[in-house]
Amino acid sequence: MTNAQTQGSGSDGKRRIRLGYQMPHFSHAASAREIFPSVIAQARAAEAAGFDAAFVMDHFYQLPNIGAPEEPMLEAYTALGALATATERIQLSTLVTGNTYRNPAMLAKTVTTLDVVSGGRAVLGIGAGWYEFEHIGYGYEFGTFTQRFERLEEALAIIAPMLHGQHPTFEGKWYKTHEALNNPRIRDDLPIMLGGGGEKKTFGMAARYADHLNIICNAEGRDGHHRPPVRRHPRRRRRAGPAPHPGSGCGRHHRQHDRQRPRARRPGARRQGPEPAGPQGLTPAAGPGQSMISARDRRRFADRRQRPSAATSLTASATARKSLRRM
């Protein structure tokens, strides 16, 4: 095997992407003439350091969370083709291609040409597209969220067979081909990496078409702290969670773990004894000496010397409600 085949390869000979180097901006150079030499230097340094892949973004404007729209942005596949001649082993890809920017058969031809030029180092990163500002500026149809995923699924039904050496004839709602040819190719297993942030659509398409899956996912909560899983009482009604954290495709999976609110007392009702001293955030029960925390939970809190988690609060609340019903 050549070096281009062995770097990042698994036992089955297929190349892996364990660690990638992304170049999301080109504002570090003093002038436009100096941009690409610095990009080459970064890609070569990543290759020497053992990175499996080098990535560029497929955008025409700089992204709002990185810089201003007018900042420099290179066209992705032109830049990757040039990087193919300046590197030897590292895999090359976008992170990821916006499907709405190119005809799918033309995209299959483009990434296959990159694979030939690079000696078998291309990876097709692809997603549905999301940056509406670019679509308006360049005159591309943006459409709805549902429409963009319909287009992505049709595109993959064309692209995947073309990368595998087949001649697809396809007629869908958005795209059509007739015995599309894709030559030359140096392999029939050019990998596809699907990018997205939702399990309902992205995961299903990845299972059918992709070799890699790129998801934007924040493993921490919105306040930067890991949230424990909530054990909900069967009768507790599920509440809606907060909006996703900006930049986090998985933020919607981290719900706000609210504590059980105290029940309002009737006007004039008297408490039946002093309130027990419990951990902050828990509502005491109505009976004398009763607490919303079970004996097992009290021992757990004493051992850990910390405030109870939301999960424990919900469990303790359920325990208290059961005891009240027995009174």
C-alpha positions in Angstrom: 0.0 0.0 0.0 1.1 3.6 -0.6 1.3 6.1 2.2 -1.9 7.7 0.8 -3.7 4.4 1.5 -2.2 3.6 4.9 -2.7 6.9 6.9 -5.9 6.5 8.9 -6.7 3.1 7.5 -8.5 0.4 9.5 -7.9 -3.4 9.5 -10.3 -3.7 6.5 -8.2 -1.3 4.5 -10.8 1.5 4.5 -9.7 4.9 5.6 -11.0 6.3 8.8 -11.6 9.9 10.0 -10.6 9.9 13.6 -9.2 13.4 13.8 -9.9 16.2 11.2 -8.4 19.6 10.8 -10.9 22.3 9.7 -10.0 25.7 8.2 -13.1 27.8 8.8 -11.7 31.2 7.8 -9.1 32.8 5.6 -8.7 36.2 7.3 -5.3 35.4 8.8 -3.4 36.6 5.6 -2.3 40.2 5.0 -3.5 40.1 1.4 -5.4 38.0 -1.0 -2.2 36.7 -2.6 -1.0 35.3 0.7 -4.2 33.4 1.6 -3.6 30.2 -0.2 0.0 29.7 0.7 -1.1 29.9 4.4 -3.8 27.3 3.6 -1.3 25.0 2.1 1.0 25.5 5.2 -1.9 24.5 7.5 -2.8 21.4 5.5 0.8 20.2 5.4 1.2 20.8 9.1 -2.0 18.9 9.8 -0.8 16.0 7.6 2.6 15.9 9.3 0.9 15.9 12.8 -1.1 12.8 11.8 -4.6 14.3 11.2 -6.7 12.0 9.0 -8.5 14.7 7.1 -8.3 18.4 6.2 -11.7 20.3 5.8 -12.8 23.6 4.3 -16.3 25.0 4.6 -18.6 25.1 1.6 -19.8 28.7 2.0 -19.6 31.9 -0.1 -19.8 34.3 2.9 -18.2 34.0 6.3 -20.5 32.6 8.9 -22.1 35.0 11.4 -20.6 33.2 14.5 -17.1 33.4 13.0 -16.8 36.8 11.3 -18.4 39.4 9.0 -20.0 38.3 5.7 -17.4 40.3 3.7 -14.4 38.4 5.1 -12.5 36.2 2.6 -14.0 32.9 1.7 -12.6 30.5 -1.0 -14.7 28.3 -3.1 -14.4 24.9 -1.6 -13.7 22.5 -4.4 -11.3 24.7 -6.2 -9.3 25.0 -3.0 -9.5 21.3 -2.3 -8.2 20.5 -5.8 -5.3 22.8 -5.3 -4.6 21.2 -1.9 -4.6 17.8 -3.5 -1.4 18.7 -5.4 0.2 20.2 -2.3 -0.3 17.2 0.1 0.3 13.5 -0.1 -1.6 11.5 2.5 -4.3 13.5 4.3 -7.9 13.1 3.2 -9.7 16.1 1.7 -13.3 17.1 2.1 -15.8 19.9 2.8 -17.5 20.2 6.2 -19.9 19.9 4.6 -21.2 20.6 1.0 -24.5 22.5 0.8 -26.6 20.3 -1.4 -28.7 23.3 -2.6 -25.6 24.9 -4.3 -25.0 22.2 -7.0 -26.8 19.8 -9.3 -26.3 16.4 -7.7 -24.9 14.7 -10.8 -22.4 17.6 -11.2 -21.4 17.3 -7.6 -20.7 13.5 -8.0 -18.5 14.4 -11.0 -16.7 17.2 -9.0 -15.9 15.0 -6.0 -14.8 12.1 -8.2 -12.4 14.4 -10.1 -11.0 15.5 -6.7 -10.5 11.8 -5.8 -8.6 11.2 -9.1 -6.5 14.3 -8.6 -5.7 13.5 -5.0 -5.0 9.8 -5.6 -8.0 8.5 -3.7 -8.2 10.9 -0.8 -11.5 12.6 -1.4 -14.5 12.4 0.9 -17.9 13.8 0.0 -19.2 15.7 2.9 -22.8 16.8 2.3 -25.8 18.3 4.1 -29.1 19.9 3.3 -27.9 23.5 3.5 -29.0 26.1 6.0 -27.5 29.6 5.4 -30.4 31.5 3.9 -28.3 34.7 3.5 -26.0 33.1 1.0 -28.9 31.7 -1.0 -30.5 35.1 -1.3 -27.2 36.7 -2.3 -26.3 34.2 -4.9 -29.8 33.6 -6.2 -30.2 29.9 -5.1 -33.6 28.7 -4.1 -33.7 28.1 -0.3 -37.1 26.6 0.3 -38.4 25.2 3.5 -36.7 22.8 5.9 -38.8 20.0 4.6 -38.0 20.8 1.0 -34.3 21.0 1.6 -34.3 17.5 3.1 -36.4 16.2 0.2 -33.8 17.6 -2.2 -31.0 16.1 -0.1 -32.6 12.6 -0.2 -33.1 12.8 -3.9 -29.6 14.0 -4.5 -28.1 11.1 -2.5 -30.2 8.7 -4.6 -28.3 10.0 -7.6 -24.8 10.7 -6.1 -24.2 7.4 -4.3 -24.8 5.2 -7.3 -22.6 7.5 -9.5 -19.7 7.2 -6.9 -20.1 3.4 -7.0 -19.8 3.2 -10.7 -23.4 2.8 -11.6 -25.4 4.8 -14.2 -28.5 6.0 -12.4 -31.7 7.0 -14.2 -33.8 8.9 -11.7 -36.8 11.2 -11.9 -38.0 12.8 -8.7 -39.7 16.0 -7.5 -36.5 18.0 -7.6 -33.9 16.3 -9.8 -33.7 13.8 -12.7 -30.9 12.0 -14.5 -30.8 9.5 -17.4 -28.0 6.8 -17.3 -25.6 9.4 -15.8 -21.9 8.4 -16.4 -19.1 9.2 -14.1 -15.7 8.5 -15.5 -12.8 8.3 -14.8 -12.8 6.8 -11.3 -10.0 5.2 -9.4 -12.3 3.4 -6.9 -16.0 2.5 -6.4 -16.2 3.2 -2.7 -15.6 6.9 -2.3 -16.9 7.6 1.2 -19.9 9.9 1.9 -20.0 11.9 5.2 -23.5 13.2 6.0 -23.8 16.3 8.1 -26.8 17.4 10.1 -28.2 17.8 13.6 -31.4 15.7 14.0 -32.0 12.0 14.5 -35.3 11.8 12.7 -34.0 12.6 9.2 -30.2 12.7 9.3 -29.7 9.4 11.0 -32.0 7.6 8.7 -30.3 8.9 5.6 -26.9 8.2 7.1 -27.8 4.6 7.6 -28.8 4.3 4.0 -26.1 6.2 2.2 -23.2 7.4 4.4 -19.9 6.0 5.7 -19.4 8.9 8.2 -21.8 11.1 10.2 -20.9 14.6 11.2 -23.2 16.1 13.9 -23.0 19.3 15.8 -23.7 18.3 19.4 -23.0 20.1 22.7 -22.7 17.4 25.3 -23.2 20.0 28.1 -26.2 22.0 29.1 -26.9 25.6 28.2 -25.1 26.8 31.4 -22.0 24.7 30.6 -22.7 22.0 33.2 -23.4 18.4 32.4 -27.1 17.6 33.2 -28.0 14.2 34.6 -30.8 12.2 33.0 -34.3 12.9 34.4 -36.3 10.0 35.8 -39.8 11.2 35.4 -42.8 10.1 37.4 -45.3 8.2 35.2 -48.1 10.7 36.0 -45.9 13.8 35.6 -46.8 15.7 32.4 -43.9 16.3 30.2 -43.0 20.0 29.8 -41.5 21.6 26.8 -37.8 22.4 27.0 -35.8 25.5 26.1 -34.6 26.6 22.7 -31.4 24.8 21.5 -28.2 26.4 22.4 -26.8 28.5 19.5 -24.5 26.3 17.4 -25.6 23.1 19.1 -27.5 20.7 16.9 -28.2 18.6 19.9 -29.2 21.4 22.3 -32.9 20.5 22.0 -32.2 17.1 23.6 -31.1 18.9 26.8 -34.3 19.9 28.5 -34.5 22.3 31.4 -34.8 20.0 34.4 -37.2 22.0 36.5 -37.9 21.2 40.1 -41.4 20.4 41.3 -43.2 23.6 42.3 -45.0 23.7 45.7 -48.7 23.3 45.7 -50.7 26.5 46.6 -52.5 26.4 49.9 -56.1 27.3 50.3 -56.6 30.8 51.8 -56.6 30.6 55.6 -55.2 27.1 55.7 -52.7 26.4 58.5 -49.5 24.5 58.4 -49.5 21.3 60.3 -46.2 21.7 62.1 -42.9 23.3 61.4 -41.3 23.0 58.0 -38.4 20.5 58.0 -35.1 21.8 56.9 -34.4 20.2 53.6 -32.0 20.8 50.8 -32.6 24.0 48.7 -35.1 23.7 45.9 -37.4 21.0 47.5 -40.9 21.6 48.8 -41.6 20.3 52.3 -44.7 18.0 52.8 -47.7 19.1 54.7 -47.4 16.7 57.6 -45.3 17.3 60.7 -41.8 16.0 60.4 -42.4 14.8 56.8 -39.9 15.7 54.2 -40.0 15.4 50.4 -36.7 13.5 50.6 -36.6 9.8 51.3 -34.2 8.3 53.9 -32.2 6.8 51.1 -31.9 10.2 49.3 -30.9 11.9 52.5 -28.1 9.4 53.0 -27.1 9.9 49.3 -26.9 13.7 49.8 -25.0 13.4 53.0 -22.4 11.2 51.4 -22.0 13.4 48.4 -22.2 16.7 50.3 -23.9 18.4 47.4 -27.3 19.8 46.4 -29.8 17.4 45.0 -30.0 17.0 41.3 -33.2 17.7 39.4 -33.6 14.0 38.8 -33.5 13.3 42.6 -36.0 16.2 43.2 -38.5 14.6 40.9 -38.1 11.2 42.4 -38.4 12.6 45.9 -41.5 14.5 44.9 -43.2 11.4 43.7 -42.3 9.6 47.0 -43.9 12.5 49.0 -47.1 12.4 47.0 -47.5 8.7 47.7 -47.0 9.2 51.4 -49.6 12.1 51.4 -52.2 9.9 49.7 -51.8 7.3 52.5 -52.5 9.9 55.2 
